[in-house]
Amino acid sequence: MRVESRVGLVARTEPDERELREEEVALEIVDEDGVEAGAHERAETDLREDDAGRGARVIAWARKFLDSIAPLAVGSHADARAYRVADGRLVVETGQGAAFLREPALFAGYDGEAAAPAAILLLHHGLHVEIRIDRSDRIGRDDAAGVADVHLEAAITTIMDCEDSVAAVDAPDKALAYRNWLGLMRGDLVEQVAKGGRTFDRAMNADRPYRAPDGRPFALKGRSLMLVRNVGHLMTNPAVLDRDAREVPEGLLDAMCTTLIAMIDLRKKDGPRNSTQGSVYVVKPKMRGPDEVAFADEIFTHVEQTLGLPRYTVIAASPAATATGWPL
């Protein structure tokens, strides 16, 4: 669907997926004077028992959550002994026999073999929920149905900021911001992270392969739909100077450079993409009144014409629109 105005609430966006990431928590017992012998062992046992209890509560909550979004016609997901796919339907084996979803259309697909899937994909209010099944997993091996995790589709949009969360005050700062956006658009941005005494790389997620209920393959995006936040109209930056050696308006620089970089994504024919609809999503802050909104529209129209892009390729919204949610 096309929109007639580029500024304001957006009438066309794309649902995307980002996995919930499990953060590790390190627990440390520190020696103190006067601690009796064996205190460490007892404390570690208490921690293990507490972890097991917390884990059981999390699993129980997850079962209730599945019952709330995708209830069975008879029984509960808490009774599940196995999940499988037969004749395009999700079959949940319970102690009382085979059960089916109360609303079969909530079953969106699966990964792996139909008789023993590695994942079950559900759809609730336009967002996906994935039941991960792995009987070799430390959690799945103790679960009757082999359920190891439940992943929720969330953070469907993410803003890469050129303004408030960074302090880009000169040419090197702007180059760094644009380099990050370039890596996101190419899909090869990698950052080395040190945490808890270990170092690891964070990279962009690949697309997630599934099969539809009828067995046809398809994929869901493994990344959020990325927006880029340009600076406001009043900012200037010495990264580029005009013919009179004055700093240029930074918003003009952002509009041209971030759109130019996003064209790498627009021209992709295969592989992971940010926009599957051929759009560039921009957050344009600090616009006060219709004159500034009209000026933003004029800027992006000029950028599109200069770069040879169709009109309304660039879709912009104010932070108020993104805070309240971009309608899907």
N, C-alpha and C positions, 0 to 999 in steps of 0.2 A: 504494500500500500504506500502511495506517495503522499507527501505532506505539502501543503501550500505555503507554509511559513517555516523557516528554519529555526526560529527562536521561540522559546517557551516550552510548554509541555510537549514531549515528543510522542508522535502517534505511531512510530514504528521502531521497535527495538527487538533484540534477539535474546531469548532465554539461553543462558549458558550455565556451565557447571563448574564448581570448584569444590574439591573434596574438603571435608572437615579434617584438619590435621591434628593428630594426637601429640600433645606436648608432654615430654618426659619430665617427671618430677623426681629430683634426687633427694633422698632422705638420709641424713647423717646423724649418728649418735656420737656426741662429744664426751670424752672422758672428763670427769670432775673428781676432785679430791674426795675420798671417802666413799666412792661407789663400791658396793660389795661385789665380790666375785660372782660371775654369772649374770650380772645385770644386762650386759650386752645381748646375751643369748635370749634372755626372757623378753627384752624389748624387741628384738628382731622377730621373735615368734609372735608377739602381739601385733607388730606391723603386718606380718604376713596374714594373720587371721583377720585383721581389719581390712586389708586389701581384698581378701576373698569375700568378706561381707559387703564391701562397697561394690565389688564386681557383680555380686549376685543381685544387688539392688539396681544397678545399671541395666543388667540383662532383663530383670522383671519390668523395669520402666520401658525398655525397648519393645518388649512383647505387648504391653498395653498401648504403646504408641502405634504399633502395627495394627492392633485391633481397632484403634480409633480412626485410622486413615484408610485401611483396607480390610474391613471385618470379613470373617468367614460366614458363610450362610449358616453353618452349624459349627459350634465349638470356638476355640480360640487359638491364636498363634502360639500361645504358651503350651498348647498340647501337641505342637508340631513334632513329628519324628523324621520327616523328610519332605523336601520340596522337589517337584518334578513338573515337566510340561508334557501334556498329552492332548492331541487334537486341537492345538491352539489355545488350550486353557491351562491355567495354573492349578495344579493338584497338590494339596497339602495332606500328607499322610499323618493321621493322628491315631491315638490308641483306640478310637471309636471307628476307624476306617477313613476312607478318602473324603476330604472336604474341599469345597470350592469357594471362591470369592463371592460375597453377596452381590457385588457389582463386577462382573467379569471384565468390563472395559478398563478397570484400574490396573490390570496386568498389561504392562507396556513392552516386556521383552525379557530376554535372559542371555547369559553368557555361558559358553561351554556346551555340553551335551544335554539334550532335552531330558533324558532319563536321569541324569545326575548333574544338574547345572552348577556352575561355579558362582553364579550370581542370578538373582531374581530382581527385575526392574519393575517398580510400581510407579504410578502417576497420580499425584494428588494436587488439585488446584493448579495444574500446569507445571508443577515441580516434581522432579524424580526422587524416588527413594530406592536405594539399592540394598538388598540383603546379600551380604557376602557369605558364601558357604565354603568352608575349608576344614575338613576333619583332621588335618595335620597341624592346624594352628593351635596355639596354646589355649585359646578360648574355645575354638570350634571343636576340639577333640573331646571336651567335656560337655558339649551341648548335644541333646538328643537328635536335633536336626542338623548338626554340624555348623550352625550359624556362628561365624567368627566376628562379624561386625555389621553395622547398619550405617550406610553412608547417606547423607542428606544433600540434595542439591541446594546450594546456598551461595550468597555473595555473587549474584548473577551479573552484577556490574562492578567494576573496579576503576578508580580514577588514578591515572598517573599525573602527578601534580607538577606544574611548572611555577607554582606561586606560593601558597601559604605554608606548605609543609617543607619547603626548601627556601634557601636564601641565595637566589641567583642574581648576583650583583655585578658580574662582569662577564667577559667573553668566555673564560674557562668554565665558569659555572653554567652558562647557557649551553656550551658544548657538551658538558656532562649530562645535563637534562635531556638534550636532544639525542645523545648517544644511548641513554637508557630507553627512550621511546623507539629508537631505531632497533635495538635488540628485541624489544617486545613485538614490533611489527614484523621483523624477520623471523622471530620465534627462537632465537638462539641466545637470549640473555641468560647468563649464568652468574651466580654470586656465591663466593666461598664464605661460609659462615663458621665461626668458632663458637661453640656452646658446650658447657659442661665438660670442658677438658678435651673435646674432640672437634675435628674440623670436617665439614661436609659441604657438598655443593647443592645449591638450590637452583633448579632449572624449571622451565615451563612444562606443565603436564601435557602429555600426548592426548589425542582424542581417544574416547573409550568405545571399543567395539562391542556390539550386541547383536542379537537376532530378535526380530519381531516375533510375536506369538505364532505366526505362520511359518517361521524359519528363515525369512528373508534377512540378510545382513544389513545393518545400519550402524551409525556411530553418533555419539553425543560428544559435544565439545568438552574437553577436559579443562578449559580455562574460562575465566570470567570474560564477559564482553568488556573490553577496555576502552575507557574514555580518557581524553587528555584535557587537563585543565589549563587553559591559557590565562595569562595575567589580565588584569583589568585595563581599562582604557587609559588611565592616567599614568601608568608606569613608563619609565624610560630606562634604557640600558646602553652602556658604552660599547657593547659588542659590535654594534654597527653605528657609524656616524654619517650624517648627511653631508652635503657639499659644503655646508658652513661649519663642519666639525661639531655639530650638535648631536647629542644622543638621540637615536630614533625611538619612536614609541614602541615599547616592548611588545604590546599587544599585536601590532602589525607583524613584527618579527615572528612571534609565536604562531600567528595564523598561517603565515606562509610556510614556515619550516615544519611545523607539526603535520600540516596537510600534505606537504611534499613527501615527508617520511612515510606517512600512512599510505601513500600510493603504492608502496612496495607490497603492502597487504592486499590492496585492491586489485593488483595485477596478478596475484597468485592464481594458478590454474588448478593446483592440487595441493595436498598437504594441509597442515593446520592453518586456519585462518582466523582473524579476529572478527571481521564482519563478513557474514555470508550473504548480505544484502547489498554490498557495494557502497557502504556508507562510512563516513568518518564522524565520530561522535566527540563533540567538544563541549566542555563546561566553561562557560563565559561568565565570570563573576563580576560583582560590583557594578551592575547596570542599574541606573536610577532614572526611571522615566522612559517614555516612548522614543525620545530623541536618541538616547544612547543605544536602545535596542535597534532602532533603524540604522544607526551607524555600524553596529555589529553585522547586521544583514548586508550592508553595503561592502564591508570588509570581506566577508566570506564569498560574496558574489564576485568581487574582483579576484580573489584567490582562485576560485573555480575557473573563471575565464582565462586567467593567466596560465594555469596549469592544464587547461584543456579538459576539465572535468564537467560532467553534466550538472545542470543546476540542481541544487538541493542535495548534492553529494555530501556536503558538510552539514551536519545537523547539530545545532547548538542549543543548550539549555542553561538557564541560570541555576546556581546551587540550590535555590528553593525548589526547583522542579525535581532535581536529583534527590534531594532530601526526602521529599514526599513520595518518591517512587516514579519511575518512568513507566507509563502504562504499556502493557504488552499487547 
